[in-house]
């Protein structure tokens, strides 16, 4: 299910970083958004890389939850950028779709490991 998750999250992370770099520098809210998007997208790639290491189920579950939180954070900040029209919706919509898809993958993996969670 998550064989290629690191590759997908790495591409998503880099895409979010590139979007963060083109936000207007003269708008205070975009500066805050940039910082948060950089943090969440960097964490996403790092947390996803941690999933590739063999570990106990509790630690793996925590990493999945952390990675899902990071991708959901990316979604939130990309959606904010879209709402503010700082970047074209044509560019952002596929990024938002990928955030959703990856979040659902993490969610499915979490349910598989901890069905009552």
C-alpha positions as CSV (number, residue, x, y, z in Angstrom):
1,X,0.0,0.0,0.0
2,X,2.7,2.5,0.9
3,X,5.6,1.0,-1.2
4,X,6.1,4.3,-3.1
5,X,4.9,6.6,-0.3
6,X,8.4,8.1,0.3
7,X,8.8,9.0,-3.4
8,X,5.3,10.5,-3.5
9,X,5.8,12.5,-0.3
10,X,9.2,13.7,-1.4
11,X,7.7,15.0,-4.7
12,X,4.8,16.6,-2.7
13,X,7.2,18.1,-0.2
14,X,9.4,19.7,-3.0
15,X,6.3,21.0,-4.8
16,X,5.1,22.7,-1.6
17,X,8.5,24.2,-1.0
18,X,8.6,25.6,-4.5
19,X,5.1,27.1,-4.0
20,X,6.3,28.6,-0.7
21,X,9.1,30.3,-2.5
22,X,6.8,32.1,-5.0
23,X,4.5,33.6,-2.4
24,X,4.4,37.4,-2.3
25,X,7.0,38.7,0.1
26,X,5.2,42.0,0.8
27,X,2.1,40.5,2.3
28,X,2.4,39.6,6.0
29,X,0.0,36.7,5.9
30,X,1.8,35.1,3.0
31,X,5.0,35.3,5.0
32,X,3.4,33.4,7.9
33,X,1.9,30.9,5.4
34,X,5.3,30.4,3.7
35,X,6.9,29.6,7.1
36,X,4.2,27.0,8.0
37,X,4.2,25.4,4.6
38,X,7.9,25.0,4.6
39,X,7.8,23.4,8.1
40,X,4.9,21.0,7.2
41,X,6.4,20.0,3.9
42,X,9.8,19.4,5.3
43,X,8.4,17.4,8.1
44,X,6.4,15.4,5.7
45,X,9.4,14.2,3.8
46,X,11.3,13.5,6.9
47,X,8.5,11.6,8.7
48,X,7.8,9.6,5.5
49,X,11.5,8.6,5.3
50,X,11.2,7.3,8.9
51,X,8.4,4.9,7.8
52,X,10.9,3.0,5.6
53,X,12.9,1.9,8.7
54,X,11.9,-1.4,10.3
55,X,10.4,-0.6,13.7
56,X,8.0,-1.8,16.3
57,X,4.3,-1.3,15.5
58,X,3.7,1.4,18.1
59,X,6.6,3.5,16.8
60,X,5.4,2.9,13.2
61,X,1.9,4.0,14.1
62,X,3.2,7.2,15.7
63,X,5.3,7.9,12.5
64,X,2.2,7.3,10.4
65,X,0.1,9.7,12.5
66,X,2.9,12.3,12.4
67,X,3.2,12.0,8.6
68,X,-0.5,12.3,8.2
69,X,-0.6,15.4,10.4
70,X,2.2,17.0,8.2
71,X,0.4,16.2,4.9
72,X,-2.9,17.6,6.4
73,X,-0.9,20.7,7.4
74,X,0.4,21.0,3.8
75,X,-3.2,20.8,2.6
76,X,-4.4,23.5,4.9
77,X,-1.7,26.0,3.9
78,X,-2.0,25.2,0.2
79,X,-5.8,25.7,0.5
80,X,-5.1,29.0,2.2
81,X,-2.8,30.1,-0.7
82,X,-5.6,29.1,-3.1
83,X,-8.2,31.1,-1.0
84,X,-6.0,34.2,-1.1
85,X,-5.3,33.7,-4.9
86,X,-1.6,34.0,-4.5
87,X,-1.0,31.1,-6.9
88,X,-3.3,29.9,-9.7
89,X,-5.9,27.2,-8.8
90,X,-4.7,25.3,-11.8
91,X,-1.4,24.8,-10.2
92,X,-2.8,24.2,-6.7
93,X,-5.7,21.8,-7.3
94,X,-3.5,18.8,-8.3
95,X,-1.3,19.5,-5.2
96,X,-4.4,19.5,-3.0
97,X,-5.6,16.3,-4.6
98,X,-2.2,14.6,-3.9
99,X,-2.4,15.8,-0.3
100,X,-5.8,14.2,0.1
101,X,-4.6,11.0,-1.6
102,X,-1.6,10.7,0.6
103,X,-3.6,11.5,3.7
104,X,-6.0,8.7,2.8
105,X,-3.2,6.3,2.3
106,X,-1.8,7.1,5.8
107,X,-5.3,6.8,7.2
108,X,-5.9,3.4,5.7
109,X,-2.5,2.2,7.0
110,X,-3.4,3.5,10.4
111,X,-6.7,1.7,10.4
112,X,-5.0,-1.5,9.2
113,X,-2.5,-1.4,12.1
114,X,-5.0,-0.2,14.7
115,X,-8.5,-1.0,13.5
116,X,-10.3,0.6,16.5
117,X,-8.1,3.8,16.2
